[in-house]
Amino acid sequence: MSAFAGVFGGPDPAAALRRPGFDPAWSEGGLALAGAVEQAPDGGWIACGDVVLDNAGELRRALDLPGASPLALLAALVRRDGADAGRHALGMYAAAVWLPAERRLWLLRDGAGARTLYFAGDVTRGWSFASSPRALRRAAGVSGEVDLVALRDYLTCAFVPGERTMWRGVAELRPGTALSLPDGGAHVFWEPTERIEDADAPLEAHAARLRDLIDDAVRVRLPASGPVGVYLSGGVDSSLVTALAARMAPGPVHTFSLHFGGSFANELAWSSLVARHCGTQHHVLEFPASVIQKHLPESLAALDDPIGDPLTTPNLLIGRAAAGVTGTILNGEGGDPSFGGPKNTPMLLHALYGGADDLTTAYLRSFGKCWDDLPSLLTADVQAALRDGPPAGWWFAPRLVDGGMRHFLNRLLDVNVRFKGADHILTKVANLTSANGLLGRSPLADRRVIDASFAIPPEHKLAGTVEKAVLKAAVSDLLPVEVVHRPKSGMLVPVQAWFQNELRSYARAMLLDRNARTRSYFDPRTVKEWLDTPRAPKRGVKLWLLLTMEVWLRANE
């Protein structure tokens, strides 16, 4: 990713921008920009950002701008269409575009959320923005105070959902949104929308249309020459991307799989089967607990917000191996959020049979993290402060209860795409691939593929007990039948065993230290109890969330 930042308004924008170490590449009056800055030949726009466009060729023809860079194309669209520019730009982008004639600055983020953009300020104090919260905090003079609502939500979900970030006063621009400055008006140019098409058509017809889109989504993400890599777990999503890359790539295809040692369950039999079937150059990497502990601070320092996914450090390390052979790495992320993976099951059962919980509580519990433990885990001061903040579930409840979609499954997938997809999956991909100098690409998170999912009747996504039925039908010719139809198991990280053995002393030293950064947030008595009883159900997952938060805070000091 290309780092960029800017300050708009205030007494000295250029000086404010220098605080985080950015030398302004362009400054005029009340605006200073840093990073890769470009200007229109006629002065009609000035822009900076991180832009990768999948339809760049089409836009060059439509705008009559042969040879224009992706950033220049996006800026030209903003000049022409304002807030609607993002509707025509397909790809990954976060950018700032200044229109001198209007004295208006636009901040834009792509619809799926594959790139991130953070901002702080208001009309009175001026605005600061940056591609990372770390840079923004210094440019905006924001304190290092933790946002307690974000902390509560992280403990519930394992990521920070919505526009809040872990730093109080720093906001994240939502996917598919253009923010107008200095007025601060937010304009949504794209979001998942339920538009069921051909409701009476058979599954096969929907699968054929979907296949065409997926083929193109993979094709446009392949490098023009040279080798390409694919993270291959052995599940249907990463396997279909592997199979299509093997058919279309101009150079060798390298696949990368991981495991945690011979004594733990893994999916190597499936990933190796797919690699042989597709004829890839296959690499298998082992990451024992000692390696994870060594590189945990490095991986968390690369993240914008803490992500309590135990695969974070393995993702960093497998990316490092991939960077040795390619500059582009594909993955299968996006299939579950858009097409209905197994983690939707608790909510679907709740919708069918009900229960004691209301819909919001049921969804918070479905993550299987620390929701029920918050009264004993959070200190009394934190709990008192949270009483004045937004309630738990503030970020998803309106979408899940209604959200303009008739079918409950689609409302559930909408929340998955907007939040877990944008705030966890794609953000993690972007941070950890760029940390290794890789361009990470997620074909199944293509905006066109997401749109197609919400046009397909729900019964073709969840057909009885068959999850992602239409996606599996679309790619059934690409893979061995046992790969397409096997139940999804997911990548099981043995954190429960690690906290009983290799990570136990490390976790105790970090979390029970008198100077632990989380000591004012987590009740030490509960933390000690958890560390003393690592065999309790789900204890490993919960301890991992606490350890991740502690290490992330230290890495961001």
C-alpha positions as CSV (number, residue, x, y, z in Angstrom):
1,M,0.0,0.0,0.0
2,S,1.1,3.6,-0.7
3,A,1.1,5.7,2.4
4,F,-0.4,9.2,2.2
5,A,-1.8,11.9,4.5
6,G,-3.2,15.4,4.4
7,V,-4.3,18.3,6.6
8,F,-7.2,20.6,5.5
9,G,-7.7,23.8,7.6
10,G,-6.1,24.9,10.8
11,P,-3.4,27.6,11.2
12,D,-0.6,25.7,9.4
13,P,-1.5,22.5,7.6
14,A,2.0,21.9,6.3
15,A,3.5,22.0,9.8
16,A,0.8,19.7,11.2
17,L,1.6,17.2,8.4
18,R,5.3,17.2,9.3
19,R,4.5,16.0,12.8
20,P,4.0,12.4,11.7
21,G,7.1,12.7,9.5
22,F,5.4,13.5,6.2
23,D,7.0,16.1,4.1
24,P,4.3,17.8,2.1
25,A,4.4,17.0,-1.6
26,W,1.9,19.7,-2.3
27,S,0.7,22.6,-0.2
28,E,-1.4,25.6,-0.9
29,G,-3.2,27.8,1.5
30,G,-5.3,25.7,3.8
31,L,-4.4,22.3,2.4
32,A,-1.3,20.1,2.5
33,L,-0.9,16.7,0.9
34,A,1.8,14.0,1.3
35,G,2.5,10.8,-0.5
36,A,2.2,10.2,-4.3
37,V,0.6,13.5,-5.4
38,E,-0.6,14.1,-8.9
39,Q,-2.1,17.2,-10.6
40,A,-4.3,17.6,-13.7
41,P,-2.5,19.4,-16.6
42,D,-5.0,22.2,-16.4
43,G,-5.0,22.4,-12.7
44,G,-8.5,21.1,-12.3
45,W,-7.7,18.7,-9.6
46,I,-4.9,17.7,-7.2
47,A,-4.9,14.2,-5.7
48,C,-3.1,11.7,-3.6
49,G,-3.9,8.2,-2.5
50,D,-3.5,4.5,-3.0
51,V,-5.4,3.4,-6.1
52,V,-5.5,0.0,-7.9
53,L,-8.2,0.0,-10.6
54,D,-9.5,-3.2,-12.3
55,N,-11.3,-1.3,-15.0
56,A,-8.5,1.2,-15.7
57,G,-8.5,0.4,-19.5
58,E,-12.2,1.0,-19.8
59,L,-12.0,4.3,-17.9
60,R,-9.1,5.6,-20.0
61,R,-11.3,5.1,-23.1
62,A,-14.4,6.6,-21.5
63,L,-12.5,9.6,-20.1
64,D,-10.3,10.0,-23.2
65,L,-7.2,9.8,-21.0
66,P,-4.8,7.4,-22.6
67,G,-1.9,6.5,-20.4
68,A,-3.4,8.1,-17.2
69,S,-2.5,6.5,-13.9
70,P,-5.2,4.9,-11.7
71,L,-5.0,7.9,-9.3
72,A,-5.5,10.3,-12.2
73,L,-8.5,8.3,-13.5
74,L,-10.2,8.4,-10.1
75,A,-9.5,12.1,-9.8
76,A,-10.9,12.8,-13.2
77,L,-14.1,10.8,-12.2
78,V,-14.4,12.9,-9.1
79,R,-14.1,16.1,-11.1
80,R,-16.8,14.9,-13.4
81,D,-19.2,13.1,-11.0
82,G,-18.4,14.3,-7.5
83,A,-19.7,11.9,-4.9
84,D,-20.8,9.4,-7.5
85,A,-17.3,8.9,-8.9
86,G,-16.8,5.7,-7.0
87,R,-19.7,4.0,-8.7
88,H,-17.6,3.8,-11.9
89,A,-14.3,2.9,-10.3
90,L,-13.8,-0.8,-9.7
91,G,-10.8,-1.9,-7.6
92,M,-9.1,-1.0,-4.4
93,Y,-8.6,2.6,-3.5
94,A,-8.4,5.2,-0.8
95,A,-7.8,8.7,-2.0
96,A,-8.1,12.4,-1.5
97,V,-9.1,14.7,-4.4
98,W,-9.0,18.5,-4.2
99,L,-11.1,20.5,-6.7
100,P,-9.8,24.1,-6.6
101,A,-12.7,25.5,-8.5
102,E,-15.2,24.3,-5.9
103,R,-12.8,24.6,-2.9
104,R,-13.9,21.1,-2.0
105,L,-11.9,18.1,-0.9
106,W,-13.3,14.6,-1.5
107,L,-12.1,11.5,0.5
108,L,-13.1,8.2,-1.1
109,R,-12.8,4.5,-0.1
110,D,-13.7,1.6,-2.4
111,G,-16.9,-0.3,-1.9
112,A,-15.6,-3.6,-0.5
113,G,-13.2,-1.8,1.8
114,A,-9.9,-3.3,0.4
115,R,-8.1,-0.1,1.2
116,T,-8.5,2.1,4.4
117,L,-8.7,5.8,5.1
118,Y,-8.9,7.5,8.5
119,F,-9.8,11.0,9.4
120,A,-10.2,13.3,12.4
121,G,-11.4,16.8,13.1
122,D,-14.4,19.0,12.4
123,V,-15.4,22.2,10.6
124,T,-14.0,24.4,13.4
125,R,-10.6,22.7,14.0
126,G,-9.9,21.6,10.5
127,W,-9.5,18.0,9.2
128,S,-6.6,15.5,9.1
129,F,-6.6,12.3,7.1
130,A,-4.2,9.4,6.5
131,S,-3.9,5.9,5.2
132,S,-3.0,4.7,8.8
133,P,-4.2,5.7,12.2
134,R,-0.7,5.9,13.5
135,A,0.2,8.7,11.1
136,L,-3.2,10.4,11.6
137,R,-2.9,10.5,15.4
138,R,0.2,12.6,15.2
139,A,-0.9,14.9,12.3
140,A,-4.2,15.6,14.1
141,G,-2.8,15.9,17.6
142,V,-5.0,13.1,18.8
143,S,-4.1,11.6,22.2
144,G,-3.4,7.9,22.6
145,E,-6.6,7.4,24.5
146,V,-8.3,4.1,23.8
147,D,-11.9,4.3,22.6
148,L,-13.7,2.1,25.2
149,V,-16.7,1.4,22.9
150,A,-14.2,0.1,20.3
151,L,-12.5,-2.0,23.0
152,R,-15.8,-3.6,24.0
153,D,-16.7,-4.3,20.4
154,Y,-13.3,-5.8,19.7
155,L,-13.7,-8.2,22.7
156,T,-17.0,-9.2,21.3
157,C,-16.1,-9.6,17.6
158,A,-12.3,-10.0,17.5
159,F,-12.1,-6.8,15.4
160,V,-13.2,-3.2,15.6
161,P,-16.4,-2.8,13.6
162,G,-17.9,0.4,12.1
163,E,-16.4,3.9,11.8
164,R,-14.9,3.8,15.3
165,T,-11.2,2.9,15.7
166,M,-9.3,1.8,18.8
167,W,-8.1,5.4,19.2
168,R,-10.6,7.9,20.5
169,G,-11.1,10.8,18.1
170,V,-9.9,8.8,15.0
171,A,-12.6,7.6,12.6
172,E,-12.5,5.2,9.7
173,L,-14.2,6.2,6.4
174,R,-16.7,3.5,5.7
175,P,-16.5,1.5,2.5
176,G,-18.3,2.8,-0.6
177,T,-18.4,6.3,0.9
178,A,-17.2,9.7,-0.3
179,L,-16.6,12.3,2.4
180,S,-16.9,16.0,1.4
181,L,-14.7,18.5,3.2
182,P,-14.9,21.0,4.8
183,D,-18.6,20.5,5.4
184,G,-18.1,16.8,6.5
185,G,-21.0,15.4,4.4
186,A,-20.8,11.6,3.8
187,H,-22.2,10.3,0.5
188,V,-22.7,6.5,0.0
189,F,-22.0,5.6,-3.6
190,W,-22.2,1.8,-3.3
191,E,-23.5,-0.7,-0.8
192,P,-24.9,-4.2,-1.0
193,T,-28.5,-4.0,-2.3
194,E,-31.0,-6.8,-2.5
195,R,-32.3,-7.0,-6.1
196,I,-33.4,-10.6,-6.8
197,E,-33.3,-11.4,-10.5
198,D,-34.9,-14.3,-12.3
199,A,-36.3,-15.7,-9.1
200,D,-37.8,-18.7,-10.9
201,A,-34.6,-19.6,-12.8
202,P,-32.9,-22.8,-11.8
203,L,-29.7,-22.9,-9.7
204,E,-27.6,-23.8,-12.8
205,A,-28.6,-20.6,-14.6
206,H,-27.5,-18.4,-11.7
207,A,-24.3,-20.4,-11.4
208,A,-23.4,-19.9,-15.0
209,R,-23.8,-16.1,-14.7
210,L,-21.8,-16.1,-11.5
211,R,-19.1,-18.1,-13.1
212,D,-18.5,-15.5,-15.8
213,L,-18.1,-12.8,-13.2
214,I,-15.7,-14.9,-11.1
215,D,-13.6,-15.8,-14.1
216,D,-13.2,-12.1,-14.9
217,A,-12.6,-11.2,-11.3
218,V,-9.6,-13.5,-11.2
219,R,-8.4,-12.5,-14.6
220,V,-8.2,-8.8,-13.9
221,R,-6.2,-9.5,-10.7
222,L,-3.5,-11.5,-12.3
223,P,-0.1,-9.8,-13.0
224,A,0.6,-9.1,-16.7
225,S,3.7,-11.3,-16.6
226,G,5.7,-13.4,-14.2
227,P,4.6,-15.7,-11.4
228,V,1.6,-15.3,-9.2
229,G,0.9,-16.8,-5.7
230,V,-2.3,-18.1,-4.1
231,Y,-2.9,-18.7,-0.4
232,L,-4.4,-22.2,-0.5
233,S,-6.2,-23.7,2.5
234,G,-7.9,-26.5,0.7
235,G,-11.4,-25.0,1.1
236,V,-13.6,-24.4,-1.9
237,D,-13.0,-20.6,-2.0
238,S,-9.2,-20.6,-2.2
239,S,-9.3,-23.8,-4.3
240,L,-11.4,-22.2,-7.0
241,V,-9.1,-19.1,-7.1
242,T,-6.2,-21.5,-7.5
243,A,-7.8,-23.4,-10.3
244,L,-8.7,-20.3,-12.3
245,A,-5.3,-18.8,-11.7
246,A,-3.7,-22.0,-13.0
247,R,-5.8,-21.7,-16.2
248,M,-5.3,-18.0,-16.8
249,A,-2.0,-16.9,-15.4
250,P,0.7,-15.9,-17.9
251,G,3.4,-17.4,-15.7
252,P,3.9,-20.0,-13.0
253,V,1.4,-20.3,-10.1
254,H,2.8,-20.9,-6.6
255,T,0.5,-22.1,-3.9
256,F,1.1,-21.7,-0.2
257,S,-0.3,-23.7,2.7
258,L,0.5,-23.8,6.4
259,H,0.1,-26.0,9.4
260,F,1.2,-25.8,13.1
261,G,3.0,-29.1,13.6
262,G,2.3,-32.8,13.2
263,S,0.3,-33.2,16.4
264,F,-2.4,-30.7,15.4
265,A,-5.2,-31.2,12.9
266,N,-4.6,-29.6,9.5
267,E,-6.0,-29.4,5.9
268,L,-2.8,-30.3,4.1
269,A,-4.4,-33.4,2.5
270,W,-7.0,-31.1,0.8
271,S,-4.6,-28.3,-0.2
272,S,-2.1,-30.8,-1.6
273,L,-4.8,-32.5,-3.6
274,V,-5.9,-29.2,-5.1
275,A,-2.2,-28.2,-5.9
276,R,-1.7,-31.5,-7.7
277,H,-4.9,-31.2,-9.6
278,C,-4.1,-27.7,-10.7
279,G,-0.4,-28.3,-11.3
280,T,0.9,-25.5,-9.1
281,Q,4.3,-25.2,-7.5
282,H,3.2,-26.0,-3.9
283,H,4.9,-24.7,-0.7
284,V,4.0,-26.0,2.7
285,L,5.1,-24.0,5.8
286,E,5.1,-25.0,9.5
287,F,4.6,-22.4,12.2
288,P,5.0,-23.8,15.8
289,A,4.0,-21.8,18.8
290,S,7.6,-20.5,19.3
291,V,7.6,-18.9,15.9
292,I,4.2,-17.4,16.4
293,Q,5.4,-15.9,19.7
294,K,8.5,-14.5,18.2
295,H,6.7,-12.7,15.4
296,L,3.5,-11.7,17.2
297,P,4.6,-8.1,18.0
298,E,5.8,-7.6,14.4
299,S,2.5,-8.8,12.9
300,L,0.3,-6.7,15.2
301,A,2.4,-3.6,14.6
302,A,1.5,-3.9,11.0
303,L,-2.3,-3.7,11.7
304,D,-4.3,-0.5,11.8
305,D,-6.5,-1.8,14.6
306,P,-6.0,-5.0,16.7
307,I,-7.5,-8.1,15.1
308,G,-7.9,-11.0,17.4
309,D,-7.6,-13.6,14.7
310,P,-4.9,-16.2,15.5
311,L,-4.1,-16.5,11.8
312,T,-2.7,-12.9,11.8
313,T,0.9,-13.9,12.5
314,P,0.8,-16.9,10.2
315,N,-0.6,-14.6,7.5
316,L,2.4,-12.3,7.9
317,L,4.9,-15.2,7.7
318,I,3.3,-17.0,4.8
319,G,3.3,-13.7,2.9
320,R,7.0,-13.3,3.6
321,A,7.6,-16.7,2.0
322,A,5.4,-15.7,-1.0
323,A,7.3,-12.4,-1.5
324,G,10.3,-14.5,-2.3
325,V,8.8,-15.7,-5.5
326,T,6.1,-13.2,-6.6
327,G,4.8,-9.7,-6.1
328,T,1.1,-10.6,-6.4
329,I,-0.7,-13.0,-4.0
330,L,-4.4,-14.0,-4.5
331,N,-6.7,-15.5,-1.8
332,G,-10.1,-16.9,-1.4
333,E,-11.4,-14.3,1.0
334,G,-14.9,-13.1,0.4
335,G,-16.7,-16.3,-0.4
336,D,-18.1,-16.8,3.1
337,P,-19.3,-13.2,3.7
338,S,-21.1,-13.0,0.4
339,F,-22.4,-16.5,-0.2
340,G,-23.3,-17.8,3.3
341,G,-20.6,-19.8,5.0
342,P,-21.0,-22.0,8.1
343,K,-20.6,-19.2,10.7
344,N,-24.1,-18.0,9.8
345,T,-25.6,-21.1,11.2
346,P,-26.3,-19.9,14.8
347,M,-28.2,-16.9,13.5
348,L,-30.2,-18.9,10.9
349,L,-31.2,-21.3,13.7
350,H,-32.2,-18.3,15.8
351,A,-34.3,-16.9,13.0
352,L,-36.0,-20.3,12.6
353,Y,-36.6,-21.3,16.2
354,G,-36.1,-18.1,18.2
355,G,-34.8,-18.3,21.8
356,A,-34.4,-16.2,24.9
357,D,-32.1,-13.7,23.3
358,D,-33.2,-10.8,21.1
359,L,-31.7,-10.6,17.7
360,T,-28.9,-8.2,18.7
361,T,-27.8,-10.3,21.6
362,A,-27.9,-13.5,19.5
363,Y,-25.7,-12.0,16.9
364,L,-23.1,-10.8,19.5
365,R,-23.1,-14.2,21.1
366,S,-22.7,-15.9,17.7
367,F,-19.1,-14.7,17.5
368,G,-18.2,-17.0,20.3
369,K,-15.8,-14.5,21.9
370,C,-16.1,-12.5,25.2
371,W,-19.6,-11.0,25.0
372,D,-20.8,-13.0,28.0
373,D,-17.6,-12.3,30.0
374,L,-17.7,-8.5,29.8
375,P,-19.2,-7.9,33.2
376,S,-16.3,-9.8,34.9
377,L,-13.6,-9.0,32.4
378,L,-13.9,-5.2,32.2
379,T,-12.9,-3.1,35.1
380,A,-15.6,-1.2,37.0
381,D,-14.3,2.1,35.6
382,V,-14.6,0.9,32.0
383,Q,-18.1,-0.4,32.6
384,A,-19.2,2.8,34.1
385,A,-17.8,4.8,31.2
386,L,-19.6,2.5,28.7
387,R,-23.0,3.3,30.2
388,D,-22.9,6.7,28.5
389,G,-21.8,5.3,25.1
390,P,-23.7,3.6,22.3
391,P,-25.2,0.2,23.1
392,A,-23.6,-3.0,22.1
393,G,-24.6,-3.9,18.5
394,W,-24.9,-0.2,17.6
395,W,-23.0,-0.8,14.4
396,F,-25.1,-3.7,12.9
397,A,-28.5,-3.7,14.5
398,P,-30.3,-1.4,12.0
399,R,-28.9,-3.5,9.1
400,L,-29.8,-6.8,10.6
401,V,-33.3,-5.9,11.8
402,D,-34.3,-4.4,8.5
403,G,-31.6,-2.7,6.3
404,G,-34.0,-2.6,3.3
405,M,-33.7,-6.3,2.6
406,R,-36.6,-8.7,2.7
407,H,-34.7,-11.9,3.2
408,F,-33.0,-12.6,6.6
409,L,-30.1,-14.4,5.0
410,N,-29.3,-11.4,2.8
411,R,-29.5,-9.1,5.8
412,L,-27.0,-11.4,7.6
413,L,-24.7,-11.4,4.5
414,D,-25.0,-7.7,4.2
415,V,-23.7,-7.2,7.8
416,N,-20.9,-9.8,7.1
417,V,-19.7,-7.9,4.0
418,R,-19.9,-4.4,5.5
419,F,-18.2,-5.2,8.8
420,K,-16.4,-8.5,9.0
421,G,-15.4,-8.2,5.3
422,A,-14.2,-4.6,5.4
423,D,-13.1,-4.3,9.1
424,H,-11.5,-7.7,9.5
425,I,-10.8,-9.8,6.5
426,L,-9.8,-7.2,3.8
427,T,-8.1,-4.9,6.2
428,K,-5.9,-7.8,7.5
429,V,-5.1,-8.8,3.9
430,A,-4.1,-5.2,3.0
431,N,-2.0,-4.6,6.1
432,L,-0.1,-7.9,6.1
433,T,0.6,-8.3,2.4
434,S,1.8,-4.7,2.1
435,A,4.1,-5.3,5.1
436,N,5.9,-7.9,2.9
437,G,5.8,-5.7,-0.3
438,L,3.1,-7.8,-1.8
439,L,0.0,-6.8,-3.7
440,G,-2.8,-8.8,-2.1
441,R,-5.9,-9.5,-4.2
442,S,-9.3,-11.0,-3.2
443,P,-11.3,-11.9,-6.3
444,L,-14.3,-13.1,-4.4
445,A,-14.6,-9.6,-2.8
446,D,-15.0,-8.1,-6.2
447,R,-17.9,-5.6,-6.1
448,R,-19.5,-7.2,-9.1
449,V,-19.4,-10.6,-7.4
450,I,-21.0,-9.2,-4.3
451,D,-23.7,-7.5,-6.4
452,A,-24.4,-10.9,-8.1
453,S,-24.8,-12.6,-4.7
454,F,-27.5,-10.2,-3.7
455,A,-29.3,-10.7,-7.0
456,I,-29.4,-14.5,-6.5
457,P,-32.4,-16.0,-4.6
458,P,-31.3,-16.9,-1.0
459,E,-32.4,-20.5,-1.5
460,H,-29.6,-20.9,-4.1
461,K,-27.0,-19.7,-1.6
462,L,-28.2,-21.9,1.3
463,A,-29.9,-24.8,-0.4
464,G,-31.2,-27.0,2.5
465,T,-28.0,-27.8,4.4
466,V,-25.7,-27.1,1.5
467,E,-23.8,-23.8,2.1
468,K,-22.7,-21.6,-0.8
469,A,-24.6,-23.9,-3.1
470,V,-24.6,-21.5,-6.1
471,L,-20.9,-20.8,-5.7
472,K,-20.1,-24.5,-5.6
473,A,-22.2,-25.1,-8.7
474,A,-20.5,-22.3,-10.5
475,V,-17.0,-23.9,-10.1
476,S,-17.8,-27.6,-9.9
477,D,-16.0,-28.4,-13.2
478,L,-12.7,-26.8,-11.8
479,L,-12.0,-29.0,-8.8
480,P,-12.2,-32.6,-7.6
481,V,-15.8,-33.4,-6.4
482,E,-14.6,-34.2,-2.9
483,V,-13.1,-30.7,-2.5
484,V,-16.3,-28.9,-3.8
485,H,-18.7,-30.8,-1.5
486,R,-16.7,-31.4,1.6
487,P,-17.9,-29.7,4.8
488,K,-15.9,-26.6,5.6
489,S,-13.7,-27.0,8.7
490,G,-11.7,-23.8,8.6
491,M,-8.1,-23.2,9.5
492,L,-7.9,-24.4,13.2
493,V,-5.2,-22.6,15.1
494,P,-4.4,-24.6,18.3
495,V,-4.5,-21.7,20.7
496,Q,-6.2,-23.7,23.4
497,A,-3.2,-26.1,23.5
498,W,-0.6,-23.3,23.2
499,F,-1.9,-21.5,26.3
500,Q,-1.7,-24.8,28.2
501,N,1.9,-25.2,27.1
502,E,4.3,-23.1,25.0
503,L,2.5,-19.7,25.3
504,R,1.5,-20.0,29.0
505,S,4.5,-18.2,30.6
506,Y,4.6,-15.6,27.8
507,A,0.9,-14.7,28.3
508,R,1.3,-14.5,32.0
509,A,4.3,-12.2,31.8
510,M,2.5,-9.9,29.3
511,L,-0.9,-9.8,30.9
512,L,-0.1,-9.8,34.6
513,D,2.8,-7.4,34.5
514,R,2.3,-4.4,36.7
515,N,2.9,-2.2,33.7
516,A,0.6,-4.1,31.4
517,R,-1.1,-1.6,29.0
518,T,-4.5,-3.4,29.4
519,R,-4.4,-3.4,33.2
520,S,-6.7,-0.4,33.5
521,Y,-9.2,-2.1,31.1
522,F,-9.1,-5.8,32.1
523,D,-9.8,-6.9,35.7
524,P,-6.5,-8.6,36.8
525,R,-8.4,-11.1,38.9
526,T,-10.3,-12.4,35.8
527,V,-7.2,-12.4,33.7
528,K,-5.4,-14.5,36.3
529,E,-8.3,-16.9,36.6
530,W,-8.3,-17.4,32.9
531,L,-4.6,-18.0,32.8
532,D,-4.8,-20.4,35.7
533,T,-7.5,-22.5,33.9
534,P,-6.4,-22.6,30.2
535,R,-8.4,-25.9,29.7
536,A,-11.8,-24.3,30.2
537,P,-14.0,-24.2,27.0
538,K,-13.1,-21.5,24.5
539,R,-10.5,-20.2,27.0
540,G,-7.7,-20.2,24.3
541,V,-9.7,-18.0,21.9
542,K,-10.5,-15.5,24.7
543,L,-6.9,-15.4,26.0
544,W,-5.8,-14.8,22.5
545,L,-8.0,-11.7,22.3
546,L,-6.5,-10.3,25.5
547,L,-2.9,-11.1,24.5
548,T,-3.4,-9.5,21.1
549,M,-4.7,-6.3,22.6
550,E,-1.8,-6.1,25.0
551,V,0.8,-6.7,22.4
552,W,-0.9,-4.4,19.9
553,L,-0.9,-1.5,22.4
554,R,2.8,-2.0,23.1
555,A,3.5,-2.1,19.4
556,N,1.7,1.2,18.9
557,E,3.3,3.3,21.6
